[in-house]
Amino acid sequence: MSITEHKKKKHEIFILEEAIRLLDVDWVFSPCVPPGPDFLIESGSSEFGLELTEVFKGYISGSGSEDKRRERTNQQIINRLKAEYHESSNVKLTVKLLGDIRSKNIEKLPRVLLDMKLEQYQKGQYFEFKLGPTLKVFVTVAYMDDWYLLNDRGGFVRMSPKPIIQDAINKKALKLKQYQRALGEDVRLLIYANRRNSSGKLDLKKACGFDLRGFREVYFFAYPDNIFNLS
């Protein structure tokens, strides 16, 4: 398994664990390998296959969500700066950035934070400052690190995501027979959107009227808030 595949599987496991918690079910899961779905689920004396897929509100190109790609690139920049800062300090921070993260001024962030000598402050101490004319920084001394770009956490919420969800079902249904040959007839689908990011801000009001295309059950998880059984 490549590093990218390992990260993807780790993220899927996290999403599945959160879904199990919200559904309040007794599922015990183990990862599957192709041609099966993502996971084998054991529940009491029964078992079934479960495939996961993520959906987004914005433009989807042949290589995926453009918004998600931008968010990922932005977070990689932030993670690099966080690692540089922690080379010289173990003080954990919440760092929220607002503005143009591609500005050259962003490179000054680790040094500015180190010069603030944050180790002398108690948890909860708050600061805000600018890095040039286009980037604002909000810093809180914290118990855990949390660095991110506020631009990628905001944005409008799509209130009618049914076409997006149905399209995800249709695409995964193309592999349903393959999954069933691997694990049996009972195969289910968990569709999720990460509402903490701008790219995943979908809000489903009615969990009805979906064509499950042969899946035994389909769930839509608006992480971290709600999960719906679309069956």
N, C-alpha and C positions, 0 to 999 in steps of 0.2 A: 504494500500500500504506500502510495506517494505521500509526501507531506501535505499536499493539498487535499488528497482524499482522506487522510487522517483527521485534518481539521474539520472537514465537512461532516464526517461521521461523528466526531465529538460534538459538533453543534447539533446534529440530528438527535443524538442521545439526550442532550440537554432539553431540546424542545419536547421530545417524547416524555421525559420525566415530568416536565411541567404539565403536559396534557393529561397524563395519568393522574396527577394530583388534582387537577380541576375536575376531571370526570369522576373522580373517587371510585376507581375500579382497581381490581386486584391483578392487573396485568404484570407478568414477568416476561421480560424481553431479552432476546439475544440477536445480535446482528447476523444477517444472511449475506451470502455472496451471490453474484449473478449465476444463473438466470433468475434467481428468486427476487422477491421484493426486499426492501431495506431491512425488515425485522421479522422474526418469528415471535409471536406473542403466545404465551401460555396463560390461560385464565381458568382456574379450577381444573376440571378434567378435559377441557377443550383447548384447541390451539388454532391460530389463524395467522395469515401473513398480513403485514402492514407496510404499505409504501408511503413515504413522505415526499412532499413537494412544496416549495415556497412560491408564493405569488406576490406581485408588485403592482402598484397603481400606475406607474409611468410607462414610457415607451419601452418596448421589448424588441431588441434587434435579434439577429440570428445567433448572437453569442450571449444573449441574456439581457437583463435589465440595465439600461444605461444609468439610471439613478443609483442602483445598487453598486455598480462599478465605481461611480464617482465617490460614493460614501466609503467604499472599501479603500480607495486610493487615499482619501483624506485621512482615514483612521490610521493607515500605514505611516503617513507623515507624522501624525501625532504620537504614535507608538514609538517611532524612532527618537523623537524629541524627549519623550518620557524616559526611555532607556538611557539617553545621554545625561539627563538630569540625575538619574539614580546611580550613575557611575560615581557620583560625588556626594550623594545624599540619600539617606534612607527614610526621610520624612514623607509620609504618604499624603497625597493631595487630591482634592477634586479640582480639576482645571477645565473650565468651560471657555471655549474660544468662539468669538462672534466676528464674522467679517471675512476678509480675503486671506484664506490659509495659504494660498500660493504666493503671497507677498514674501519678498526676501527677508522682511522683518521677523518672520516666524522663527528664523534660525537663531535669533537672539534669546528666545524664550528660556532655554536651560540656564544660560548665564545670568539672566535677570532674576530667575527664581533662586539661584544659588546665592546671589549677592544680597537677597532679602533676608538671609540667615533665618529661615523659617523654623529651625529647630528650637528657637527660643520662645515660640508661641504655643499656646494651648490649642487643643482640638477645638474646632469651630471658629477659630480666628479667620476673618474674611478680608480679602483685598481685591481691588480691581484697578486696572491700569491699561494703557494703550501701548501697542507696539506699532508705531507709525500711525499714519492717518486712517488706515483701513482695517485695523485689527484690534479688537478689544478682548481683554483677558480677565476672567473672574476666577479667583483662587480661594479655596478654603482648606485649612489644615484639617486633615481627616483621619479616620481609622483605616480606610481602604483607598487605594488609588482608583480614580475614575476620571479619565481625560477624554474629552470629546468636543466635536464641533457643533455648536448650537444650531447652525444653519441646517445640519443634517438630521436634527431632531424635530424641527418644526414643519410647516407646510400644511396645505389643506387636506382634509379627510375625504376620501371618496365614499359617498354614502350609498352608492348602488353598485357594489362589486360583483353582482351575480354573473354578468358575462365573463368576468375574469375567472371566477371560480369554476363556472361550467367549462370554460376552455381548458382549465387545468385537468378537470375530470376527463374530458374528451381525449386529451393527449396521453394521459396515463392509461386510459382504457386500451390504447393500441398495444400495450404490453401485458394486458390482463391475462390472456391465455398462457403466455409464457410464465407468469407468476403462478398461475393455477397448476400448471404441469409440475412446477417445482415443489409447491407446498399444499396443494389441494384446492378445493372449490372456494373455501372461505378466505377471500382476500379483501382487505379494507384499505381505505385511503385517508391519510391525514394531510390536509392542505393547511398551510400556516402562512400568516403575514406578520412580520415583526413591526408592530405599531410604535415601537420606540424610535424607529427610523422613519424619515420622511417617505422613503420608497415603499413602506409597508402600511401606510395609514389607510386602511380599509375598514369600513364599519357596516357589518351585515345586520339588518333589522329583522328580517324574516327568513327562517331556515326552511323554506318550502319551495316547491316547484322545480327542483333540480332533477335532471336525468342522471342517475348513478351509473349508467352504462355497464351494468353487470357487477359492479362492486357490491359486496354484501352490505357494507355501511361506509359512509363518507362523513368525515368530520372537518369542520373549518375552525381553526384556532387563531383568533385575533390576539396574538401574544402581546402582553401578558394578561389581558383582561378577561376574555370570554372564549368559550369553546361551544360549538353548535354541532349537533348531530343532524346531518342533512337528509337522513334516511326517511 
